[in-house]
Every structure is written in structure tokens, then in C-alpha cells.
Amino acid sequence: MEKKMADIVVVGAGICGLQLGALLASDGRKVTVLEKSSHVGGRAFLWEKEGFTVDNGIHLIRFGPKSATARVFKHLGKPLDFVDLGQSKVSLPGGRVVDFPTSPSGFLTTKMMGRRERLKTLALMLRLKLESQEKLLDTSVEDWMQKRQIAGGMRQYLHLVSASMQVCPDLNRSSAGEMLLNIQSVLKKGRSVMYPTQGWRYIYDVLLDEIGRQGQVRTEAKVKNIVVSNGKIRGVELDNGEHIDATMVIVNLPVQQLFQVLDESLVPTNFARLCQNQIPTAGVSLDYGLKRKVSEDQGLWYLTSPMSFGLFTSNLCPDLAPPGKQLLTWFCPASQEEMADRKRVRTLEKALEQAIFRVFHGLEDAIQWKRSMHLDMVDGVEVNVDQHRDKRPGYRVPEGKDLVAVRNRL
């Protein structure tokens, strides 16, 4: 079969692969992005259903205009606007709904905590702006809270932060250092999460158009292996026998899948084991296409039992639902151990749905369609004490001078 040429091959058309491809194409590089499935977006692909455009789960962009995605679009010379989320709320045990604080000022008024707790939490948040948290990377959130004697509403708040921000509701595993560094970044940037005003479709269209100027994105093109000769990257071989020569290969796959396309013997054994043993996040995702609007809320909603969060996405981007209708997405993080017990997962889904119905009266009767997903992988790596930033694989593959592995970061 005839060989084809590209400066750079990107394996995987997930959001990061597309952004890298667009950046390289804008700088004049000939890029070929290869995606094994029939659609782009990876785990953030878009699903069309009866006039609704549905994200594959809740996909907000951290830091909005100060995000990596915003910087990519600025480099491309393309506009990218964001919409602020409204006031977040939490349904507490017993059904009481209160505001969920997302800024220092929010801690002064939230009813999640008593007055003394609010002041203590506010003082903690203000200190976070100045103190280094790297020393706590190996410390679990549970151990850190016990040492600080954090209990009550403040503990409940931080538990929800860990479950949503790090998709790790297990406080004995979740890294306190990572959680506090994330909170610190939010405080310094003045932004938490935002949604693209025109939705993810616009983002994908811009990236695909940019790549198409200098190269191409091919779907249903499964890479069999990365070709290495005399210690140098030579390109890739596809399942159909096609060869594409390239001077660099960027792998935008979950790190656990790196050695599905790369010969494991080419890298140090400890690096291979590190990649293969990374534990991903997981959970239950529910989408509801509603035949009428049941809420005007634009903020995140949290449940304490089962610990989860959701969003009326179409309230932020009306184009995602037909006129007069509404789209709701909800996610409940769970451990790999929980997800392995399918009966337990079905019970969790039922409990989650009933809890959502209790909060939003009239929701059950407004359902036009429902999508339920039991996801064994949401983020490639769970942020826990054994997988924090100092213990995860790096971007460069050892011994692979022209090979880069990419983790998801919006």
C-alpha cells in the first residue's frame, strides 16, 4: 500500500488532540489527526437526539477566558465567548436547599454552615491564596480535615468540592494538596468553571476547519502501531495496512491505552507500569430531554446523597434544546470498585434519579427521553494521593524523542 506523508500525526481526535492539531496547523505544520471511532471529541463527543445536542456528560471549561482552550482560540485568532454559571445550590439531607458558595463572598451568606464555620472557612480560603500546598499532595482530604478539626457544614462543603472538582468522592483517597491547589487557582484567577456561549459544536467546527487548512482529520482510522526504527519515530501503521510517515507522533489517548499503539519494550519498564496502573475516574451519567422547562436555574446543583451534581445545560446555551424544551445532565462519581458491581451501579442510578425527582418537582412528568450511561472512564486519571501531579506520567515518553503523550486539560 502506498505510503502517505505528514509532518505530525495525532492519534486520537479528543478535544486535546484537536486543539494541538489546530495549533500546529496554524503554525504551518502538516497535521493528520487519526480517530478510530466515527466521530470526533473523544469522551466529550456530541450526541444528537430529537433536536437536542447533548454533551457526553457535564463538560464545563475551567477558568473560562483564562483557560487553555481560550488561549488556543486566541492563538488561532478566533473568538470564544463564555457564559457565567448562575448561583450554585445544594440539596442537604432532609431536602433543605441552600446556596453553594463558589467565591469568598459566598461564604459570608451561605446557609450550609453556621456563622463560626463560615468565618473559619473564609479565613481558610483567604490563606490559600498565599500558602504553598504542594507539601499536602500525599495527604488525603480525610486526614487533612481531621488534623484541622473540620466538621459539620464545612466538611460537607469540602466533600462536595472533592467529588466535583476532582471527581473523587472518597476522602481517604482524594489528595488534599491537589484539591487545595485547585481551589487556590480558582481564587487567583477569579473564575471557576464556565460554559462556551455557542456550545461545543462551535469549538469543534473551528478546530476542524483550522486543521483542514494544512492537513486532515480522519475518522474510522484506527492506528495499529507507532512505527519506530533505529530509535526514531517514523510514523504510524493503520489497521488496514496503510502507513503514514511522520517526524513526530502525538498520542491523545488515555495513558492506560498508550501501549495499544506503542511497543512496550521501547520504554523503561517502570514507565510502562506507571501508565498501565493509573486508575481513571468513573460514575453514572444521566441526561434528560424535557418536553417543557422545569427550571430557570443556570448554576450547578449538588446532591449530598447520592453525592452528585448536575446542570440545566440548555439554560446556558439555548441552542442545545428545541424551543420551549430543556436539557438536564447529571453526574454521580463512583469508584472503579463500585462500577465493577453492576447490580450496585443499577441501585445507585435508581437512588440518584429518585433524589433528582425529589428536588425538581414536575421533572419526571416532563421527560421526553432519558439517556443513562455507566462510565468506567470519565477522566483518564483519578486525582488521589497515589496519582497526584508528582506521581503521574509526564508528557514526554522516555526514550521517545519525537513521541508525546497528552492528558486531558481544557
N, C-alpha and C positions, 0 to 999 in steps of 0.2 A: 504494500500500500504506500502511496506517495506521502513523503514527509511534508509537514507544514511548519512554518516558522512564526515565532512570536518573540518579542523581547522578554516578556514576562508572562508566565502562566499563573493564574489564581485558581486554586482548587476550592470550589465552594462559593456559591452566589448568595451567601448570607449577607446581612446588612454591612458587616465589616469588610467582607470581600468585595462588595460592590463599591464601597467608599474608597478603599485602597485602589481598586481598578480605575475609578474615576479620577482620583488624584494623579495617578501615574499617566493616564491618558492625557490629562490636561497639561502635563509637563512634556508631552510629545513622545511618550513611550507606547509601543505597540503592545497592547494587552489582550490576552484571551482569557476570559473567565469561563470555567467549566463547572456545570451544575448537573448532578446525576438525576435530580427529580425533574418534573415537568414545569416547575415554577421557581421563580427567584424569591429571595427573602429568608431562606433557611427556616429557622424556628420562629421567624417573625413574618411569615408569608401571609398574604391576604386571601380571604375566603369570601366568595360571593354567594349570597343566599337570598332569593326572593326580593331583590332590590337593596339588600343590606350589604355593606362592605365591612367585613369583620376581621379585626386583628386576631392573630393567633395567640390569644391571651392579652394581658394588660401590657401595652408597650408605650410607656412614657419615656421622655428623654431627660436624663439627669442634667440639671443646671441650665436647661433651655438655651438661651442665646450665648451662654458661656460653656456650652458642651463641645465635645469633639466633633459631633455632627454639624454644629453651627460653624465651626472653624473650617470644616471641609467645604461647606457651601460658600463660605466667604472666599476661600481659595479658588473655587470654581467660578466666582463672580455671579452666583445665583442667589436670589432672595430666599430666605427661610424664616418664616414668622412662627411665633409660638403663642399659645393661649394659656394664661394662668389658670390653674385649678382653683375652684372656689373653696370655701371653708370645709375642711375635713371633719367628719363626725365619727363617733364610735358608739356602738350599742353595748352597754355594760350589762353584766349579769342582772337579771330582773327586768331587762327591757328598757331601762332609762337611757335616753340618747343625749349625749353631750358633745361639745366641740372638742376635736382632737387638735392639740396645739402643733403648729408647724413653724413657729417663729418665737423668738424670746418674748415678744409682747403677748403671745398667745398663752404663755404660762401664767400670766397675771390674772387671767379671767377664766381659764378652763375649770370646769366642774369635775374633771377627772380626779382632782386632788383637793385636799384641804389647804387652808391658807399657808400653814407652815411648810407643807410639801411643795406648794407652788413656789415659794421663795427659795427653798432648798434646790429645787430643780432649775430654777432660773439662775441661781448662783453657779450651779454646775455647768450649765450651758455657756455662761459668760467666761468661765475659767477655761473651757475647752478651746476657746479662740487662741489662747496663749500657751497652753501646756502641750508638751510632746506626749503622744500616746503610743509611740512605737514599742515602748517597753511592755505594753499590755497585750501585744499580739498573741502571745502564748497563754494568756489568761482568759478563761471562759467568762461570759457575761454573768453567769450564776456566781462564780467565785468573786468576781469584782463587786457585784451588788451586795453580797454577804459582807465583804470587807468594809464596804461603805455604809452598811446597815440600811440599804434601800429596800423599802417595803411598800405595801398599800398601792395607792394610785400611781406613784412614781414607778414602782416595779412593773405594774401593768402597762404603763406607757412604754417603758423601755423594752418590754417583751414584745409589744406590737411593732416597735421600731425594728427589732432584730428580725421578726418574722417577715416584715415587708421589705425593708431596705436590704437585708442580706439573705432573704428567702430561707432563713434558718430559725425555726421556732424553738429548737432545742437549746435552752440556755446553757446546758452543760457542754455543748459543742461549739456554739457560736463564739467567735472571737471578740472579746471586749475591745481590744485595740482597733480592730477593723471597724467595728460599729462606731466607736468614738471618733476615729479619723474621718469616717463618712459624715458624721454629724458636724465635725469641725469644718469640713469642706463646704457643707451647706451654709453654715454660719458665715464663713468668709466670703463666699460667692453671693450670698443673699438670695439664692434660688435653691429649690429642692428639685421637684420634677415638674415638667410642663408637657403639653401635647402639641404636635405640629398643627398649625391652624388649618392647613389644607389636607391633613391626614397623611398616612404613609404612602398612599398611591403617588402623590406628587413627588415625594422623596425618591421613590424607586424610578419614576419616569425621568427625573433629572439625571440620576446616576447612570441609568441605561443609555440615555441619549449621549452623555459625555463619553462613556466607554466606546460607544458606536462610532465616534468620530475618528478614533485611532485603532480600534480593534473590534472585538465582538464578545457577546455573552451567549454561550451555547447551553441550552437545557437538554436533558436526557443524554448527557455526555459524561459517562462515568469513568473516572480515572482508575485504571488498574494498578499502575505503579509509577513512581517517580524514577526516571532513568538517571543513574549515576555511573560515571565511567572515570576511572583513574582519580577518584576522589572529587570529581567535579559534577555539578548538576548539568545534565544535558537536555532535559525536557521531561515529557510525560508520555506514557503509553495508555491509550484508552481501552476499554473492554472490547471494542470492535476491532482492535489491532492497529488502529490509527496512531501514528507518532507525531507529536508536536515538539519541535526543538525550541528551547528557551535558555536564556542565560541566567534566569532566576525563576524559582518556583515559590509562590506564597501559598501556604496551606491554611485555608479558613474552614477548618473542621474542628469539632470538639477534640480536645487534646487526646482523649482516650482512643480516638479513631485515627490518630496520626499514622500508626503502623499498619493500617489497612492499605495505605498507598506508599509507604516507605519501608524499605528493608530494615528491620530492627537491628540487624548485625552491624549496620553502618554507624550506629551511635553508641555511646557508653551505656552499659547495662543499667547503671543507676538512673540515668536519664529516662530510659525506656520504661523502667518500673515506675518511676515517678509519674510519668504521663498516664500509664495504664491504670494506676491505682487512684487517680483523682476521683472523688465522689461528687457527682453532679447534684444539683437541686432537683426537686420533683414536686408533684402535687396534683390537685384536682382543679380543672378549669371549667367553668360554666358560662355559656353565652345564651342570652335570651333575646330573640327578636320579638318586640312587643307591638301589638296592633294599635296601641294608643299610649300616650305619655302617662307615666305614673309618678314622675318626679322631675322637678326643675333643678335639682342639685348638680353642681359642676365639680364638686370636690370628691376626694376618696372617702369611701365608707369603710369602717373597720368593724369586725365582729370579734368578741373575745372568746366565743365558743360556738363552733369551732373557730380557732384563731385564723382570720382570713381578711381579705379586703377586696373591694370592688368599685366600679366606676360606671356611670351612665355616659359612655364614650360619645354618643351622638349629641349630648348636651354641649360638648366641647367642639365637635365638628359635625354640624347638622347634615352634611353630605353623606354621612355613613349610614343613614336610615332614610327610607322614603318619607315624604311629607306626612306629618301627623303621627308618625311611628317613632319607636325608640329602641336603642341598643344598650343592653346592660351586660357587662362582663365581670365575672367574679373569680378570684383565685384563692385556693386554700393550700399553703405549702405543707408538704409531708416528707418524711424521711424515706430513704430507699428501703429501709426495713418495713415501714408501713405500706409502701407501694407494692412490695412483693406479696403481701397478703391481700388478694383480690377481694375476698369477702369483706375484709376490714375496710378496703377502699370504697366499696359499694355502700357500706354503712356510713362512712364518712361523708360521701356525696349526699346521701339522703338527709343526714343531720344538717349539712350545710344548706341544702335547699330549703328545708323547713325553717331554719334560722333566718334566711333571707326573706322568706314569705312573711315571717312574723314582724320584720322591720318595715317592709313595704306592703301595706295593705292594698289589695286590689291587683297586685303583681301577678298572682297565679292565674287569675281570670283573663289577664291581658296578654298571655303568652300566645304568640303566633307560631313560633318554633323554638326549639331548645337544642343546643349542642353541648354535649358532655365529653370531656377529654380527661383521661387518666394518663398524665405525662410522667414518664420515667426520667426525662431530662428537660429541664427548663433553662437553667444556666449551666454551662459546662462544668463549673466548679463551685461547690458549696464553700462559702467563706466561714471556715471553722478554725479551731486552734491548731489543727494539723495541716491546714491548707491556706494559711494566710499569705500575704504578699511576699514574704520572705521564704516561703516554702513551696510556692507553686513553680512550675516550669517557666523559664523565660521565653522571650520571643524568638531568639536565635536558637537553632538546633545545633548542638555541639557537633563538631566535625563537618558540619554542613554549611560551608561558606556562603553559598547562594540559596540557602533554604531558610524560610521564615515561617514560623507557626504563629497564628493570630488568635487571640482570645477576644470574646465579645466585649466591646465597650462603646457605648453610644455617646 
